[in-house]
């Protein structure tokens, strides 16, 4: 009996070492009508003067989104954003946001909104850098910080409502491409 238990434990530990803890969850790969899921907007919604556009690229390798624009901090502005509402919160055990991106070597931000982000200007934010080559970016939820004082310090994953990629906070030219969005 003891020998059988030892064999079962050895097999279980061996399988645990081979199997991944949890697979990544892809919520967007830009193949099936992403224009129906992504919204683009600028700081013009609050009087700013930043300009830009979002296009879905299908003929340049893998399908992806390209967000470009001119960020201006004039008139209390300073952002352009592509946002996707989530159909459901991430699976239990999810620990972060995963992006495959490339761009013009600038710093961009991921924004999350959840049940604690009641006002339009509230979000959780984490920075990331892009390079001209496609690269995976993994942002643990603990890296996201609340935009306001009346919000919990880190986002509650079980109530996530949207994910956004944002050019924000300083006057600059934005050019970022996103090939995949998911959770890990």
Secondary structure, DSSP 8 states (H G I E B T S, - for coil): -HHHHHHHHHHHHHHHHHS-SS--EEEE-S-S-GGGTEEEEEGGGGT---EEEEEEE-SSSS-EEEEEEEE--GGG--EEEEEEE-SS---TT--EEEEEEEESS-EEEEEEE-TT--STT--EEEEEE--SS-EEEEEEGGG-EESSTTS-SS--GGG--EEEEEEESSSEEEEEEEEEEEE-
